[in-house]
Amino acid sequence: MSEMTSTSEQSVDFETLTTRHYGRIWLRVVLWIYALLVAVSVIGSGFKMAVGGSEAAAQLFSFANNAILGLLAGTLATALVQSSSTVTSVIVGLVAGGLPVHLAIPMIMGANIGTTITNTIVSLGHIRCHKEFKQAFAASTVHDFFNWLAVLILLPLELFTGFLTKISTYVAGMLVGSQNMSMKGLNFIKPLTAPAEDIIKGFVTVLPDSTLSGIAMIGIGIVLIFFSVVRLGKLLKKVMVGRAKDALHKSIGRGPVSGILSGMTMTVMVQSSSTTTSLMVPMVANGLFTVRQMYPFTLGANIGTTITALLAATAITGPAALPALTIAMVHFFFNLSAVVLIYGIKWLREIPLFMADKLSDLAVKNRMYAFGYLFIAFFILPGIIIFLTA
Protein backbone atom coordinates (compact mmCIF):
# COMPACT_ATOMS: atom_id res chain seq x y z
CA MET A 1 0.00 0.00 0.00
CA SER A 2 2.82 2.38 0.95
CA GLU A 3 4.63 1.56 -2.32
CA MET A 4 1.50 2.48 -4.32
CA THR A 5 1.20 5.75 -2.39
CA SER A 6 4.87 6.52 -3.02
CA THR A 7 4.46 5.80 -6.75
CA SER A 8 1.37 8.03 -6.89
CA GLU A 9 3.20 10.86 -5.13
CA GLN A 10 6.16 10.53 -7.52
CA SER A 11 3.74 10.71 -10.48
CA VAL A 12 2.13 13.89 -9.09
CA ASP A 13 5.57 15.40 -8.44
CA PHE A 14 6.65 14.55 -12.00
CA GLU A 15 3.51 16.16 -13.45
CA THR A 16 4.07 19.26 -11.30
CA LEU A 17 7.67 19.52 -12.48
CA THR A 18 6.59 19.03 -16.10
CA THR A 19 3.92 21.72 -15.76
CA ARG A 20 6.41 24.11 -14.20
CA HIS A 21 8.99 23.27 -16.85
CA TYR A 22 6.55 24.01 -19.69
CA GLY A 23 5.37 27.11 -17.88
CA ARG A 24 8.94 28.45 -17.85
CA ILE A 25 9.41 27.61 -21.52
CA TRP A 26 6.15 29.36 -22.44
CA LEU A 27 7.26 32.40 -20.48
CA ARG A 28 10.46 32.47 -22.52
CA VAL A 29 8.42 32.09 -25.72
CA VAL A 30 6.33 35.12 -24.72
CA LEU A 31 9.48 37.13 -23.93
CA TRP A 32 11.11 36.32 -27.28
CA ILE A 33 7.86 37.10 -29.13
CA TYR A 34 7.90 40.43 -27.31
CA ALA A 35 11.53 40.90 -28.42
CA LEU A 36 10.48 40.20 -32.02
CA LEU A 37 7.63 42.73 -31.77
CA VAL A 38 10.07 45.30 -30.35
CA ALA A 39 12.58 44.53 -33.13
CA VAL A 40 10.00 45.12 -35.88
CA SER A 41 8.93 48.36 -34.18
CA VAL A 42 12.56 49.49 -33.73
CA ILE A 43 13.38 48.88 -37.41
CA GLY A 44 10.32 50.92 -38.43
CA SER A 45 11.28 53.78 -36.12
CA GLY A 46 14.87 53.59 -37.34
CA PHE A 47 13.81 53.94 -40.96
CA LYS A 48 11.61 56.88 -40.04
CA MET A 49 14.53 58.59 -38.28
CA ALA A 50 16.94 57.86 -41.13
CA VAL A 51 14.73 58.94 -44.04
CA GLY A 52 12.43 61.45 -42.40
CA GLY A 53 9.44 59.21 -41.62
CA SER A 54 6.03 60.30 -42.80
CA GLU A 55 7.44 63.46 -44.42
CA ALA A 56 9.72 61.34 -46.65
CA ALA A 57 6.79 59.13 -47.59
CA ALA A 58 4.73 62.18 -48.50
CA GLN A 59 7.60 63.53 -50.66
CA LEU A 60 7.80 60.22 -52.52
CA PHE A 61 4.14 60.65 -53.42
CA SER A 62 4.49 64.27 -54.56
CA PHE A 63 5.29 63.36 -58.19
CA ALA A 64 3.23 60.15 -58.48
CA ASN A 65 0.86 61.46 -61.11
CA ASN A 66 0.06 58.12 -62.80
CA ALA A 67 -0.81 54.59 -61.73
CA ILE A 68 2.63 53.03 -62.25
CA LEU A 69 4.46 55.77 -60.36
CA GLY A 70 1.87 55.65 -57.59
CA LEU A 71 2.25 51.88 -57.25
CA LEU A 72 6.05 52.03 -57.12
CA ALA A 73 6.05 55.03 -54.79
CA GLY A 74 3.78 53.14 -52.38
CA THR A 75 6.05 50.08 -52.55
CA LEU A 76 9.28 52.04 -52.02
CA ALA A 77 7.86 54.27 -49.29
CA THR A 78 6.61 51.29 -47.30
CA ALA A 79 9.88 49.40 -47.73
CA LEU A 80 11.80 52.45 -46.50
CA VAL A 81 9.52 53.41 -43.62
CA GLN A 82 8.98 49.69 -42.78
CA SER A 83 5.35 50.26 -41.91
CA SER A 84 2.34 49.99 -44.19
CA SER A 85 0.34 51.43 -41.29
CA THR A 86 2.36 54.66 -41.50
CA VAL A 87 2.19 54.86 -45.28
CA THR A 88 -1.53 54.12 -45.56
CA SER A 89 -2.21 56.69 -42.83
CA VAL A 90 -0.12 59.22 -44.80
CA ILE A 91 -2.13 58.40 -47.93
CA VAL A 92 -5.40 58.92 -46.05
CA GLY A 93 -4.05 62.28 -44.87
CA LEU A 94 -3.01 63.24 -48.41
CA VAL A 95 -6.48 62.39 -49.73
CA ALA A 96 -8.01 64.46 -46.94
CA GLY A 97 -5.70 67.25 -48.09
CA GLY A 98 -6.88 67.13 -51.68
CA LEU A 99 -5.06 64.24 -53.40
CA PRO A 100 -7.55 62.63 -55.84
CA VAL A 101 -8.74 59.19 -54.81
CA HIS A 102 -7.90 57.69 -58.22
CA LEU A 103 -4.24 58.67 -57.77
CA ALA A 104 -4.14 57.32 -54.22
CA ILE A 105 -5.45 53.85 -55.13
CA PRO A 106 -2.18 52.59 -56.74
CA MET A 107 -0.27 53.99 -53.76
CA ILE A 108 -2.41 51.92 -51.39
CA MET A 109 -1.76 48.83 -53.52
CA GLY A 110 1.98 49.56 -53.49
CA ALA A 111 1.93 49.79 -49.68
CA ASN A 112 0.52 46.25 -49.65
CA ILE A 113 3.55 45.04 -51.58
CA GLY A 114 6.16 47.01 -49.62
CA THR A 115 5.03 45.73 -46.23
CA THR A 116 6.08 42.15 -47.04
CA ILE A 117 9.78 43.04 -46.81
CA THR A 118 9.72 42.45 -43.04
CA ASN A 119 8.85 38.77 -43.56
CA THR A 120 11.85 38.35 -45.84
CA ILE A 121 14.18 39.94 -43.30
CA VAL A 122 12.84 37.59 -40.61
CA SER A 123 13.33 34.54 -42.88
CA LEU A 124 17.04 35.39 -43.19
CA GLY A 125 17.36 34.48 -39.51
CA HIS A 126 17.21 30.83 -40.62
CA ILE A 127 19.86 31.18 -43.32
CA ARG A 128 22.34 28.82 -41.60
CA CYS A 129 20.06 25.78 -41.90
CA HIS A 130 19.15 24.69 -45.45
CA LYS A 131 15.83 23.04 -44.62
CA GLU A 132 14.62 25.76 -42.26
CA PHE A 133 15.71 28.53 -44.63
CA LYS A 134 13.88 27.03 -47.61
CA GLN A 135 10.63 26.80 -45.65
CA ALA A 136 11.04 30.23 -44.04
CA PHE A 137 11.92 31.96 -47.33
CA ALA A 138 9.01 30.30 -49.15
CA ALA A 139 6.66 31.28 -46.30
CA SER A 140 7.76 34.91 -46.52
CA THR A 141 7.76 35.27 -50.32
CA VAL A 142 4.35 33.62 -50.87
CA HIS A 143 2.98 36.85 -49.35
CA ASP A 144 4.97 38.91 -51.87
CA PHE A 145 3.81 36.95 -54.89
CA PHE A 146 0.18 36.99 -53.78
CA ASN A 147 0.24 40.78 -53.42
CA TRP A 148 1.96 41.27 -56.79
CA LEU A 149 -0.61 38.98 -58.44
CA ALA A 150 -3.43 40.91 -56.76
CA VAL A 151 -2.08 44.17 -58.18
CA LEU A 152 -1.55 42.72 -61.67
CA ILE A 153 -5.20 41.62 -61.78
CA LEU A 154 -7.06 44.31 -59.81
CA LEU A 155 -5.19 47.49 -60.76
CA PRO A 156 -6.01 47.21 -64.51
CA LEU A 157 -9.56 46.17 -63.59
CA GLU A 158 -9.91 49.26 -61.40
CA LEU A 159 -8.45 51.54 -64.08
CA PHE A 160 -10.95 50.25 -66.67
CA THR A 161 -14.07 49.90 -64.51
CA GLY A 162 -13.51 51.92 -61.32
CA PHE A 163 -15.24 49.17 -59.33
CA LEU A 164 -13.20 49.73 -56.15
CA THR A 165 -13.88 53.47 -56.23
CA LYS A 166 -17.60 52.97 -56.80
CA ILE A 167 -18.09 50.40 -54.01
CA SER A 168 -15.92 52.35 -51.57
CA THR A 169 -17.61 55.68 -52.27
CA TYR A 170 -21.02 54.12 -51.76
CA VAL A 171 -20.08 52.47 -48.44
CA ALA A 172 -18.20 55.56 -47.19
CA GLY A 173 -21.21 57.72 -48.02
CA MET A 174 -23.40 55.57 -45.78
CA LEU A 175 -20.89 55.64 -42.90
CA VAL A 176 -19.87 59.31 -42.86
CA GLY A 177 -22.04 61.45 -40.65
CA SER A 178 -21.78 64.69 -38.74
CA GLN A 179 -20.84 62.92 -35.50
CA ASN A 180 -17.21 62.41 -34.50
CA MET A 181 -16.39 58.72 -34.87
CA SER A 182 -12.66 58.96 -34.21
CA MET A 183 -10.95 55.77 -33.03
CA LYS A 184 -7.43 56.86 -33.92
CA GLY A 185 -6.04 56.13 -30.48
CA LEU A 186 -7.04 52.45 -30.61
CA ASN A 187 -3.76 50.52 -30.72
CA PHE A 188 -3.07 47.35 -28.76
CA ILE A 189 0.60 46.80 -29.52
CA LYS A 190 2.29 50.22 -29.43
CA PRO A 191 1.95 50.74 -25.65
CA LEU A 192 3.56 47.33 -25.09
CA THR A 193 6.63 47.92 -27.28
CA ALA A 194 7.09 51.64 -26.55
CA PRO A 195 9.05 51.27 -23.25
CA ALA A 196 11.68 48.93 -24.76
CA GLU A 197 11.83 51.02 -27.93
CA ASP A 198 12.39 54.18 -25.87
CA ILE A 199 15.32 52.53 -24.05
CA ILE A 200 16.97 51.68 -27.39
CA LYS A 201 16.31 55.19 -28.68
CA GLY A 202 18.00 56.56 -25.56
CA PHE A 203 21.21 54.71 -26.47
CA VAL A 204 21.33 55.76 -30.14
CA THR A 205 20.39 59.42 -29.72
CA VAL A 206 23.93 60.15 -28.50
CA LEU A 207 24.99 59.87 -32.16
CA PRO A 208 25.58 63.18 -34.06
CA ASP A 209 22.47 63.21 -36.27
CA SER A 210 19.15 61.50 -36.79
CA THR A 211 20.31 59.62 -39.89
CA LEU A 212 23.09 57.83 -37.97
CA SER A 213 20.72 57.22 -35.05
CA GLY A 214 18.18 55.73 -37.44
CA ILE A 215 20.78 53.46 -39.05
CA ALA A 216 21.92 52.31 -35.61
CA MET A 217 18.33 51.49 -34.66
CA ILE A 218 17.87 49.52 -37.87
CA GLY A 219 21.02 47.53 -37.08
CA ILE A 220 19.88 46.83 -33.51
CA GLY A 221 16.44 45.78 -34.78
CA ILE A 222 17.89 43.37 -37.37
CA VAL A 223 20.24 41.79 -34.79
CA LEU A 224 17.34 41.47 -32.34
CA ILE A 225 15.20 39.82 -35.05
CA PHE A 226 17.93 37.25 -35.74
CA PHE A 227 18.33 36.40 -32.05
CA SER A 228 14.55 36.28 -31.53
CA VAL A 229 13.97 34.02 -34.52
CA VAL A 230 16.71 31.57 -33.52
CA ARG A 231 15.57 31.35 -29.89
CA LEU A 232 11.88 31.15 -30.82
CA GLY A 233 12.57 28.31 -33.23
CA LYS A 234 14.29 26.24 -30.54
CA LEU A 235 11.65 26.96 -27.90
CA LEU A 236 8.69 26.31 -30.21
CA LYS A 237 10.04 22.86 -31.01
CA LYS A 238 9.85 22.08 -27.27
CA VAL A 239 6.41 23.47 -26.51
CA MET A 240 4.48 22.80 -29.71
CA VAL A 241 3.63 19.22 -28.87
CA GLY A 242 0.44 17.56 -27.72
CA ARG A 243 -2.44 19.83 -26.81
CA ALA A 244 -0.61 23.08 -27.59
CA LYS A 245 0.09 21.95 -31.15
CA ASP A 246 -3.47 20.68 -31.58
CA ALA A 247 -4.94 24.00 -30.36
CA LEU A 248 -2.82 26.04 -32.77
CA HIS A 249 -3.66 23.74 -35.67
CA LYS A 250 -7.37 24.06 -34.85
CA SER A 251 -7.20 27.84 -35.18
CA ILE A 252 -4.83 28.10 -38.16
CA GLY A 253 -4.24 24.72 -39.76
CA ARG A 254 -7.82 23.44 -39.72
CA GLY A 255 -8.76 24.94 -43.07
CA PRO A 256 -8.59 28.07 -45.24
CA VAL A 257 -11.56 29.88 -43.66
CA SER A 258 -10.23 29.28 -40.15
CA GLY A 259 -6.75 30.39 -41.25
CA ILE A 260 -8.04 33.59 -42.86
CA LEU A 261 -10.12 34.48 -39.80
CA SER A 262 -7.18 33.79 -37.46
CA GLY A 263 -4.83 35.98 -39.50
CA MET A 264 -7.42 38.75 -39.75
CA THR A 265 -8.24 38.71 -36.01
CA MET A 266 -4.62 38.68 -34.90
CA THR A 267 -3.69 41.52 -37.27
CA VAL A 268 -6.62 43.68 -36.15
CA MET A 269 -5.41 43.24 -32.58
CA VAL A 270 -1.79 44.26 -33.26
CA GLN A 271 -2.51 46.54 -36.25
CA SER A 272 0.45 45.20 -38.21
CA SER A 273 0.40 42.49 -40.88
CA SER A 274 4.21 42.52 -40.84
CA THR A 275 4.18 41.53 -37.18
CA THR A 276 1.63 38.72 -37.44
CA THR A 277 3.08 37.12 -40.58
CA SER A 278 6.63 37.52 -39.24
CA LEU A 279 5.65 35.57 -36.13
CA MET A 280 4.45 32.72 -38.35
CA VAL A 281 7.68 32.46 -40.37
CA PRO A 282 9.70 30.73 -37.59
CA MET A 283 6.82 28.29 -37.06
CA VAL A 284 6.86 27.31 -40.73
CA ALA A 285 10.67 27.11 -40.69
CA ASN A 286 10.56 24.65 -37.80
CA GLY A 287 7.91 22.44 -39.40
CA LEU A 288 4.98 23.33 -37.16
CA PHE A 289 3.03 24.49 -40.22
CA THR A 290 3.50 24.10 -43.95
CA VAL A 291 3.68 27.04 -46.35
CA ARG A 292 0.29 25.96 -47.70
CA GLN A 293 -1.24 26.07 -44.20
CA MET A 294 0.22 29.53 -43.52
CA TYR A 295 -1.02 30.86 -46.88
CA PRO A 296 -4.65 31.57 -45.75
CA PHE A 297 -3.36 33.11 -42.50
CA THR A 298 -1.32 35.54 -44.61
CA LEU A 299 -4.40 36.50 -46.62
CA GLY A 300 -6.32 37.14 -43.41
CA ALA A 301 -3.48 39.40 -42.27
CA ASN A 302 -3.86 41.37 -45.52
CA ILE A 303 -7.50 42.04 -44.70
CA GLY A 304 -6.82 42.75 -41.02
CA THR A 305 -4.16 45.36 -41.74
CA THR A 306 -6.74 47.62 -43.39
CA ILE A 307 -8.00 48.55 -39.92
CA THR A 308 -5.19 51.13 -39.58
CA ALA A 309 -6.27 53.21 -42.55
CA LEU A 310 -9.89 52.95 -41.41
CA LEU A 311 -8.98 54.18 -37.93
CA ALA A 312 -6.96 57.05 -39.42
CA ALA A 313 -9.91 57.99 -41.64
CA THR A 314 -12.33 58.11 -38.69
CA ALA A 315 -10.22 60.88 -37.15
CA ILE A 316 -10.97 63.19 -40.09
CA THR A 317 -14.10 65.32 -39.99
CA GLY A 318 -15.71 67.89 -42.23
CA PRO A 319 -15.72 67.89 -46.06
CA ALA A 320 -12.52 65.80 -46.18
CA ALA A 321 -14.09 62.92 -44.24
CA LEU A 322 -15.78 61.32 -47.29
CA PRO A 323 -12.71 61.06 -49.57
CA ALA A 324 -10.52 59.98 -46.62
CA LEU A 325 -12.90 57.17 -45.66
CA THR A 326 -13.31 56.27 -49.34
CA ILE A 327 -9.59 55.55 -49.82
CA ALA A 328 -9.55 53.59 -46.54
CA MET A 329 -12.46 51.48 -47.83
CA VAL A 330 -10.59 51.01 -51.13
CA HIS A 331 -7.76 49.43 -49.12
CA PHE A 332 -10.24 47.06 -47.47
CA PHE A 333 -12.14 46.09 -50.63
CA PHE A 334 -8.91 45.64 -52.60
CA ASN A 335 -7.61 43.06 -50.12
CA LEU A 336 -11.00 41.38 -49.70
CA SER A 337 -11.46 41.14 -53.50
CA ALA A 338 -7.95 39.73 -53.92
CA VAL A 339 -8.61 36.98 -51.38
CA VAL A 340 -11.99 36.05 -52.88
CA LEU A 341 -10.76 36.12 -56.48
CA ILE A 342 -7.27 34.63 -56.25
CA TYR A 343 -7.80 32.13 -53.45
CA GLY A 344 -11.24 31.26 -54.80
CA ILE A 345 -9.89 30.18 -58.20
CA LYS A 346 -7.67 27.09 -57.84
CA TRP A 347 -5.15 27.76 -60.62
CA LEU A 348 -4.69 31.37 -59.49
CA ARG A 349 -4.31 30.21 -55.87
CA GLU A 350 -1.40 27.97 -56.83
CA ILE A 351 0.68 30.66 -58.58
CA PRO A 352 2.10 32.35 -55.43
CA LEU A 353 2.88 28.94 -53.89
CA PHE A 354 4.66 27.79 -57.07
CA MET A 355 6.68 31.01 -57.39
CA ALA A 356 7.66 31.02 -53.71
CA ASP A 357 8.77 27.38 -53.91
CA LYS A 358 10.95 27.97 -56.99
CA LEU A 359 12.53 31.13 -55.56
CA SER A 360 13.27 29.39 -52.25
CA ASP A 361 14.99 26.56 -54.17
CA LEU A 362 17.27 29.12 -55.82
CA ALA A 363 17.89 30.91 -52.49
CA VAL A 364 18.96 27.66 -50.81
CA LYS A 365 21.42 26.89 -53.62
CA ASN A 366 22.90 30.39 -53.50
CA ARG A 367 22.14 32.78 -50.63
CA MET A 368 22.85 35.77 -52.91
CA TYR A 369 19.53 35.11 -54.66
CA ALA A 370 17.75 35.88 -51.39
CA PHE A 371 19.64 39.13 -50.78
CA GLY A 372 19.39 40.07 -54.47
CA TYR A 373 15.64 39.52 -54.46
CA LEU A 374 15.25 41.57 -51.28
CA PHE A 375 17.07 44.64 -52.60
CA ILE A 376 15.99 44.48 -56.26
CA ALA A 377 12.27 43.84 -55.66
CA PHE A 378 11.76 46.40 -52.90
CA PHE A 379 14.38 49.12 -53.46
CA ILE A 380 16.46 49.07 -56.64
CA LEU A 381 13.81 48.37 -59.29
CA PRO A 382 11.14 50.73 -57.88
CA GLY A 383 13.82 53.39 -57.28
CA ILE A 384 15.20 53.18 -60.82
CA ILE A 385 11.77 53.32 -62.46
CA ILE A 386 10.69 56.27 -60.28
CA PHE A 387 13.97 58.08 -61.02
CA LEU A 388 13.69 57.54 -64.77
CA THR A 389 10.03 58.52 -65.03
CA ALA A 390 9.75 61.28 -62.42
Secondary structure, DSSP 8 states (H G I E B T S, - for coil): -HHHHHHHHHHHHHHHHHHHHHHHHHHHHHHHHHHHHHHHHHHHHHHHHHHTHHHHHHHHHTT--SHHHHHHHHHHHHHHHT-HHHHHHHHHHHHHTT--HHHHHHHHHHHHHHTTHHHHHHHGGGTTSHHHHHHHHHHHHHHHHHHHHHHHHHHHHHHHH-HHHHHHHHHHHHH--SS----TT--SSHHHHHHHHHHHHHHHTTSSSHHHHHHHHHHHHHHHHHHHHHHHHHHHHHHSSHHHHHHHIIIIIS-HHHHHHHHHHHHHHHT-HHHHHHHHHHHHHTTSS-HHHHHHHHHHHHHHTTHHHHHHHHT--GGGHHHHHHHHHHHHHHHHHHIIIIIHSHHHHHHHHHHHHHHHHHHHH-HHHHHHHHHIIIIIHHHHHHHHH-
